[in-house]
Amino acid sequence: MPNPPATFIWRVRGWCMKGAGIHDEDLAVVDRSLSPSSGAVVVAVVNGEMSLKRLVMTGNRLALTFDNPEMDQDFAVEDLEEGLLWGVLLFSVRWHHVKARASVAR
């Protein structure tokens, strides 16, 4: 990990990043010290709610998008009432053993 003090693990809820191979209940390892670039998956606070989104720059428009073909809405950063980037996704971890998932405290 490039910067352990700025790194946290967050449990993913939902399917908005399914196209990136990130699924509900995965663990996201996020670094707050990295500057996001276009194409990065980021943890964003959008109108008070934390979620994973893909940061996309098209021309001079910065947007947060879903990586799921079933969800087509994107958020222009300048149009958000409240928006904050919390960090850049380094990698995600997925449980594959049912008993291992059941033993994790929620």
VEXSE-661347 format. One record per residue: chain; residue in one letter; x, y, z of N, C-alpha, C, O, CB in turn; residue number from 1. Coordinates in nm, 2 decimals, m for minus. Glycine has a CB too. Example, Ala and Ser with C-alpha at 12.3 -4.5 7.8 and 13.67 -1.06 7.14 Angstrom:
# residues 2
   ch   aa   n.east   n.north     n.up   ca.east   ca.north    ca.up   c.east   c.north     c.up   o.east   o.north     o.up   cb.east   cb.north    cb.up     i
    A    A     1.32     m0.57     0.78      1.23      m0.45     0.78     1.32     m0.33     0.78     1.42     m0.33     0.85      1.13      m0.45     0.90     1
    A    S     1.28     m0.22     0.71      1.37      m0.11     0.71     1.29      0.00     0.79     1.34      0.11     0.80      1.41      m0.06     0.57     2
This chain:
# residues 106
   ch   aa   n.east   n.north     n.up   ca.east   ca.north    ca.up   c.east   c.north     c.up   o.east   o.north     o.up   cb.east   cb.north    cb.up     i
    A    M     0.08     m0.12     0.00      0.00       0.00     0.00     0.09      0.12     0.00     0.18      0.13     0.08     m0.09       0.00     0.12     1
    A    P     0.06      0.22    m0.09      0.15       0.33    m0.10     0.15      0.42     0.03     0.25      0.48     0.06      0.11       0.42    m0.22     2
    A    N     0.03      0.44     0.09      0.02       0.53     0.21    m0.08      0.47     0.31    m0.19      0.50     0.31     m0.03       0.67     0.16     3
    A    P    m0.03      0.38     0.40     m0.12       0.31     0.49    m0.20      0.40     0.58    m0.32      0.37     0.60     m0.04       0.22     0.58     4
    A    P    m0.14      0.51     0.63     m0.23       0.60     0.72    m0.35      0.66     0.64    m0.45      0.70     0.71     m0.14       0.71     0.78     5
    A    A    m0.34      0.67     0.51     m0.45       0.73     0.44    m0.54      0.63     0.37    m0.63      0.66     0.29     m0.40       0.82     0.33     6
    A    T    m0.52      0.50     0.40     m0.59       0.39     0.34    m0.70      0.33     0.43    m0.67      0.31     0.55     m0.49       0.28     0.29     7
    A    F    m0.82      0.30     0.38     m0.92       0.24     0.46    m0.99      0.13     0.38    m0.98      0.13     0.25     m1.02       0.35     0.51     8
    A    I    m1.06      0.04     0.45     m1.14      m0.06     0.39    m1.29     m0.03     0.41    m1.33      0.01     0.52     m1.10      m0.20     0.44     9
    A    W    m1.36     m0.04     0.30     m1.50      m0.01     0.31    m1.59     m0.12     0.24    m1.55     m0.17     0.13     m1.53       0.13     0.23    10
    A    R    m1.70     m0.16     0.30     m1.78      m0.27     0.25    m1.87     m0.21     0.14    m1.95     m0.11     0.17     m1.86      m0.34     0.36    11
    A    V    m1.87     m0.26     0.02     m1.95      m0.21    m0.09    m2.10     m0.26    m0.07    m2.12     m0.38    m0.03     m1.90      m0.27    m0.22    12
    A    R    m2.19     m0.17    m0.09     m2.33      m0.20    m0.09    m2.39     m0.17    m0.22    m2.38     m0.05    m0.27     m2.41      m0.13     0.03    13
    A    G    m2.45     m0.26    m0.29     m2.52      m0.24    m0.42    m2.44     m0.29    m0.54    m2.33     m0.35    m0.52     m2.54      m0.09    m0.43    14
    A    W    m2.49     m0.26    m0.65     m2.44      m0.31    m0.78    m2.40     m0.21    m0.88    m2.39     m0.24    m1.00     m2.55      m0.41    m0.84    15
    A    C    m2.38     m0.08    m0.84     m2.36       0.02    m0.94    m2.22      0.01    m1.01    m2.20      0.07    m1.11     m2.36       0.16    m0.87    16
    A    M    m2.13     m0.08    m0.96     m2.00      m0.09    m1.02    m1.98     m0.24    m1.07    m1.87     m0.28    m1.09     m1.89      m0.06    m0.93    17
    A    K    m2.09     m0.30    m1.10     m2.09      m0.44    m1.15    m2.00     m0.46    m1.27    m1.93     m0.56    m1.29     m2.23      m0.49    m1.17    18
    A    G    m2.01     m0.36    m1.36     m1.93      m0.37    m1.49    m1.78     m0.37    m1.46    m1.70     m0.41    m1.55     m1.97      m0.26    m1.58    19
    A    A    m1.74     m0.32    m1.35     m1.60      m0.31    m1.31    m1.56     m0.43    m1.23    m1.44     m0.45    m1.19     m1.56      m0.18    m1.24    20
    A    G    m1.65     m0.53    m1.21     m1.62      m0.65    m1.14    m1.63     m0.63    m0.99    m1.58     m0.71    m0.91     m1.49      m0.70    m1.17    21
    A    I    m1.69     m0.52    m0.94     m1.71      m0.49    m0.80    m1.86     m0.52    m0.77    m1.95     m0.46    m0.82     m1.67      m0.34    m0.77    22
    A    H    m1.88     m0.61    m0.67     m2.01      m0.66    m0.64    m2.05     m0.62    m0.50    m1.97     m0.58    m0.42     m2.02      m0.81    m0.66    23
    A    D    m2.18     m0.63    m0.48     m2.24      m0.61    m0.34    m2.17     m0.70    m0.24    m2.14     m0.82    m0.27     m2.39      m0.64    m0.34    24
    A    E    m2.13     m0.64    m0.13     m2.06      m0.71    m0.02    m1.91     m0.72    m0.04    m1.84     m0.77     0.05     m2.12      m0.85     0.00    25
    A    D    m1.85     m0.68    m0.15     m1.71      m0.68    m0.17    m1.65     m0.58    m0.07    m1.72     m0.49    m0.02     m1.67      m0.65    m0.31    26
    A    L    m1.52     m0.60    m0.04     m1.45      m0.50     0.04    m1.36     m0.41    m0.06    m1.29     m0.47    m0.14     m1.36      m0.57     0.14    27
    A    A    m1.38     m0.28    m0.04     m1.30      m0.19    m0.13    m1.19     m0.13    m0.04    m1.21     m0.08     0.07     m1.39      m0.08    m0.18    28
    A    V    m1.07     m0.14    m0.10     m0.95      m0.08    m0.03    m0.92      0.05    m0.10    m0.90      0.06    m0.22     m0.82      m0.17    m0.04    29
    A    V    m0.94      0.16    m0.03     m0.94       0.30    m0.08    m0.82      0.38    m0.02    m0.80      0.38     0.10     m1.07       0.37    m0.06    30
    A    D    m0.76      0.46    m0.11     m0.65       0.55    m0.06    m0.69      0.69    m0.08    m0.72      0.74    m0.19     m0.52       0.52    m0.14    31
    A    R    m0.70      0.76     0.04     m0.74       0.90     0.04    m0.63      1.00    m0.01    m0.66      1.11    m0.04     m0.79       0.94     0.17    32
    A    S    m0.51      0.95    m0.01     m0.40       1.04    m0.05    m0.38      1.05    m0.20    m0.30      1.14    m0.24     m0.27       0.99     0.02    33
    A    L    m0.44      0.97    m0.28     m0.42       0.97    m0.42    m0.51      1.08    m0.49    m0.62      1.10    m0.45     m0.44       0.83    m0.48    34
    A    S    m0.46      1.14    m0.59     m0.54       1.23    m0.67    m0.61      1.16    m0.78    m0.55      1.09    m0.86     m0.46       1.35    m0.73    35
    A    P    m0.74      1.16    m0.79     m0.82       1.09    m0.89    m0.79      1.14    m1.03    m0.78      1.26    m1.04     m0.96       1.08    m0.86    36
    A    S    m0.79      1.05    m1.12     m0.78       1.09    m1.26    m0.90      1.04    m1.34    m0.96      0.95    m1.29     m0.64       1.05    m1.33    37
    A    S    m0.92      1.08    m1.46     m1.03       1.04    m1.54    m1.02      0.88    m1.56    m0.91      0.83    m1.60     m1.03       1.11    m1.67    38
    A    G    m1.12      0.81    m1.53     m1.13       0.67    m1.55    m1.11      0.60    m1.41    m1.13      0.48    m1.41     m1.02       0.63    m1.64    39
    A    A    m1.07      0.67    m1.31     m1.05       0.60    m1.18    m1.18      0.57    m1.11    m1.28      0.64    m1.14     m0.96       0.70    m1.09    40
    A    V    m1.18      0.47    m1.04     m1.30       0.44    m0.95    m1.27      0.51    m0.82    m1.17      0.49    m0.76     m1.32       0.28    m0.93    41
    A    V    m1.37      0.58    m0.77     m1.35       0.67    m0.65    m1.47      0.64    m0.56    m1.58      0.60    m0.59     m1.35       0.81    m0.69    42
    A    V    m1.44      0.67    m0.43     m1.55       0.67    m0.33    m1.59      0.82    m0.33    m1.51      0.91    m0.30     m1.50       0.62    m0.19    43
    A    A    m1.72      0.84    m0.36     m1.77       0.97    m0.37    m1.89      0.99    m0.27    m1.97      0.89    m0.25     m1.82       1.01    m0.51    44
    A    V    m1.90      1.10    m0.21     m2.01       1.14    m0.13    m2.10      1.22    m0.22    m2.07      1.34    m0.25     m1.98       1.21     0.01    45
    A    V    m2.22      1.17    m0.26     m2.31       1.24    m0.34    m2.44      1.27    m0.27    m2.51      1.17    m0.23     m2.34       1.16    m0.48    46
    A    N    m2.46      1.40    m0.24     m2.58       1.44    m0.16    m2.59      1.36    m0.03    m2.70      1.31     0.00     m2.71       1.42    m0.25    47
    A    G    m2.48      1.35     0.04     m2.48       1.28     0.17    m2.46      1.13     0.17    m2.46      1.08     0.28     m2.60       1.32     0.24    48
    A    E    m2.46      1.07     0.06     m2.45       0.92     0.05    m2.32      0.88    m0.01    m2.28      0.92    m0.12     m2.57       0.87    m0.03    49
    A    M    m2.24      0.79     0.06     m2.12       0.74     0.00    m2.14      0.63    m0.10    m2.23      0.54    m0.08     m2.03       0.69     0.12    50
    A    S    m2.07      0.63    m0.21     m2.08       0.52    m0.31    m1.96      0.52    m0.39    m1.88      0.62    m0.40     m2.21       0.54    m0.39    51
    A    L    m1.94      0.41    m0.46     m1.84       0.40    m0.56    m1.89      0.45    m0.70    m2.00      0.41    m0.73     m1.78       0.25    m0.57    52
    A    K    m1.81      0.52    m0.76     m1.84       0.57    m0.90    m1.72      0.58    m0.98    m1.60      0.58    m0.93     m1.91       0.71    m0.89    53
    A    R    m1.73      0.58    m1.11     m1.62       0.60    m1.20    m1.62      0.75    m1.23    m1.72      0.81    m1.27     m1.63       0.51    m1.33    54
    A    L    m1.50      0.81    m1.22     m1.48       0.95    m1.25    m1.44      0.96    m1.40    m1.34      0.90    m1.44     m1.37       1.01    m1.16    55
    A    V    m1.52      1.04    m1.47     m1.50       1.05    m1.62    m1.49      1.20    m1.66    m1.58      1.28    m1.62     m1.61       0.98    m1.69    56
    A    M    m1.39      1.23    m1.73     m1.38       1.36    m1.79    m1.40      1.36    m1.94    m1.33      1.29    m2.01     m1.23       1.42    m1.76    57
    A    T    m1.51      1.43    m1.98     m1.54       1.43    m2.12    m1.54      1.58    m2.16    m1.62      1.66    m2.12     m1.69       1.37    m2.15    58
    A    G    m1.44      1.62    m2.25     m1.42       1.76    m2.28    m1.38      1.83    m2.15    m1.27      1.80    m2.09     m1.54       1.82    m2.34    59
    A    N    m1.45      1.93    m2.11     m1.43       1.99    m1.98    m1.53      1.96    m1.88    m1.55      2.04    m1.78     m1.42       2.15    m2.00    60
    A    R    m1.61      1.85    m1.90     m1.71       1.81    m1.80    m1.66      1.69    m1.72    m1.63      1.59    m1.78     m1.84       1.78    m1.88    61
    A    L    m1.67      1.71    m1.59     m1.63       1.60    m1.50    m1.76      1.54    m1.44    m1.84      1.61    m1.39     m1.54       1.66    m1.38    62
    A    A    m1.77      1.41    m1.45     m1.89       1.34    m1.41    m1.85      1.21    m1.33    m1.74      1.16    m1.34     m1.97       1.30    m1.53    63
    A    L    m1.95      1.17    m1.25     m1.94       1.05    m1.17    m2.04      0.96    m1.24    m2.16      0.99    m1.25     m1.97       1.07    m1.02    64
    A    T    m2.00      0.84    m1.28     m2.09       0.75    m1.35    m2.09      0.61    m1.29    m2.01      0.57    m1.21     m2.04       0.73    m1.50    65
    A    F    m2.20      0.54    m1.32     m2.22       0.40    m1.28    m2.14      0.32    m1.38    m2.12      0.35    m1.49     m2.37       0.36    m1.27    66
    A    D    m2.09      0.20    m1.33     m2.03       0.10    m1.42    m2.12     m0.02    m1.42    m2.07     m0.13    m1.39     m1.88       0.07    m1.37    67
    A    N    m2.24      0.01    m1.46     m2.34      m0.10    m1.47    m2.44     m0.06    m1.58    m2.50      0.05    m1.57     m2.42      m0.12    m1.33    68
    A    P    m2.44     m0.14    m1.69     m2.53      m0.10    m1.80    m2.68     m0.09    m1.77    m2.75     m0.03    m1.84     m2.51      m0.21    m1.91    69
    A    E    m2.72     m0.14    m1.65     m2.86      m0.13    m1.61    m2.89      0.00    m1.55    m3.01      0.04    m1.53     m2.90      m0.24    m1.52    70
    A    M    m2.79      0.08    m1.52     m2.80       0.21    m1.45    m2.74      0.31    m1.55    m2.62      0.30    m1.57     m2.73       0.21    m1.31    71
    A    D    m2.81      0.40    m1.60     m2.76       0.49    m1.70    m2.74      0.64    m1.65    m2.70      0.72    m1.73     m2.85       0.49    m1.82    72
    A    Q    m2.78      0.67    m1.53     m2.77       0.81    m1.48    m2.62      0.84    m1.45    m2.55      0.75    m1.39     m2.86       0.83    m1.36    73
    A    D    m2.58      0.96    m1.48     m2.45       1.00    m1.43    m2.47      1.14    m1.37    m2.57      1.20    m1.38     m2.34       1.01    m1.55    74
    A    F    m2.37      1.18    m1.29     m2.38       1.30    m1.21    m2.27      1.40    m1.26    m2.15      1.37    m1.24     m2.37       1.28    m1.06    75
    A    A    m2.31      1.51    m1.32     m2.21       1.61    m1.35    m2.17      1.67    m1.22    m2.25      1.72    m1.14     m2.27       1.72    m1.45    76
    A    V    m2.04      1.67    m1.19     m1.99       1.72    m1.06    m2.03      1.86    m1.03    m2.07      1.89    m0.92     m1.83       1.71    m1.06    77
    A    E    m2.03      1.95    m1.13     m2.07       2.09    m1.11    m2.22      2.10    m1.08    m2.26      2.20    m1.02     m2.04       2.17    m1.23    78
    A    D    m2.30      2.00    m1.11     m2.45       2.01    m1.08    m2.49      1.95    m0.95    m2.60      1.97    m0.91     m2.52       1.94    m1.19    79
    A    L    m2.40      1.89    m0.88     m2.43       1.83    m0.75    m2.45      1.94    m0.64    m2.37      2.04    m0.63     m2.32       1.73    m0.70    80
    A    E    m2.55      1.92    m0.56     m2.57       2.01    m0.44    m2.45      1.99    m0.35    m2.40      2.09    m0.29     m2.70       1.99    m0.37    81
    A    E    m2.42      1.87    m0.32     m2.31       1.83    m0.23    m2.24      1.71    m0.30    m2.29      1.61    m0.33     m2.37       1.79    m0.09    82
    A    G    m2.11      1.73    m0.31     m2.03       1.62    m0.37    m1.89      1.63    m0.32    m1.83      1.74    m0.30     m2.03       1.63    m0.52    83
    A    L    m1.83      1.52    m0.28     m1.70       1.51    m0.22    m1.63      1.38    m0.26    m1.69      1.28    m0.25     m1.70       1.53    m0.07    84
    A    L    m1.51      1.39    m0.31     m1.43       1.26    m0.34    m1.35      1.23    m0.22    m1.27      1.31    m0.17     m1.34       1.28    m0.47    85
    A    W    m1.38      1.11    m0.17     m1.31       1.06    m0.05    m1.18      0.98    m0.08    m1.10      0.98     0.01     m1.40       0.97     0.03    86
    A    G    m1.16      0.93    m0.19     m1.04       0.86    m0.22    m1.06      0.78    m0.35    m1.16      0.77    m0.41     m1.01       0.77    m0.11    87
    A    V    m0.95      0.71    m0.38     m0.94       0.63    m0.51    m0.93      0.48    m0.47    m0.85      0.45    m0.38     m0.81       0.68    m0.59    88
    A    L    m1.01      0.40    m0.54     m1.01       0.26    m0.52    m0.87      0.20    m0.56    m0.83      0.22    m0.68     m1.12       0.19    m0.59    89
    A    L    m0.81      0.13    m0.47     m0.68       0.05    m0.51    m0.72     m0.08    m0.56    m0.67     m0.13    m0.66     m0.59       0.05    m0.39    90
    A    F    m0.80     m0.16    m0.48     m0.84      m0.29    m0.52    m0.96     m0.33    m0.44    m1.00     m0.27    m0.34     m0.73      m0.39    m0.51    91
    A    S    m1.03     m0.44    m0.48     m1.14      m0.49    m0.41    m1.12     m0.64    m0.38    m1.04     m0.70    m0.45     m1.28      m0.47    m0.48    92
    A    V    m1.19     m0.68    m0.27     m1.18      m0.82    m0.23    m1.32     m0.88    m0.22    m1.41     m0.82    m0.17     m1.10      m0.83    m0.09    93
    A    R    m1.33     m1.00    m0.27     m1.46      m1.07    m0.27    m1.45     m1.20    m0.20    m1.36     m1.28    m0.21     m1.51      m1.09    m0.42    94
    A    W    m1.55     m1.22    m0.11     m1.56      m1.35    m0.04    m1.61     m1.46    m0.14    m1.70     m1.43    m0.23     m1.66      m1.34     0.08    95
    A    H    m1.55     m1.58    m0.13     m1.60      m1.69    m0.22    m1.65     m1.81    m0.14    m1.70     m1.90    m0.20     m1.48      m1.73    m0.31    96
    A    H    m1.62     m1.81    m0.01     m1.66      m1.92     0.07    m1.78     m1.87     0.16    m1.77     m1.77     0.23     m1.54      m1.96     0.16    97
    A    V    m1.89     m1.94     0.15     m2.02      m1.90     0.22    m2.00     m1.88     0.37    m2.04     m1.79     0.43     m2.13      m1.99     0.19    98
    A    K    m1.93     m1.98     0.43     m1.91      m1.97     0.58    m1.83     m1.86     0.62    m1.85     m1.80     0.72     m1.85      m2.10     0.63    99
    A    A    m1.73     m1.82     0.54     m1.64      m1.71     0.57    m1.72     m1.58     0.57    m1.70     m1.49     0.65     m1.53      m1.70     0.46   100
    A    R    m1.81     m1.56     0.47     m1.90      m1.44     0.47    m1.99     m1.44     0.59    m2.01     m1.33     0.65     m1.98      m1.44     0.34   101
    A    A    m2.05     m1.55     0.63     m2.14      m1.55     0.74    m2.07     m1.52     0.87    m2.14     m1.46     0.96     m2.21      m1.69     0.75   102
    A    S    m1.94     m1.54     0.88     m1.88      m1.52     1.01    m1.83     m1.37     1.03    m1.78     m1.34     1.14     m1.76      m1.61     1.03   103
    A    V    m1.84     m1.29     0.92     m1.79      m1.16     0.93    m1.89     m1.07     1.00    m2.01     m1.08     0.97     m1.77      m1.10     0.79   104
    A    A    m1.85     m1.00     1.10     m1.94      m0.91     1.18    m1.99     m0.80     1.09    m1.92     m0.75     1.01     m1.87      m0.85     1.30   105
    A    R    m2.12     m0.77     1.10     m2.18      m0.66     1.02    m2.21     m0.54     1.11    m2.26     m0.44     1.06     m2.31      m0.71     0.96   106
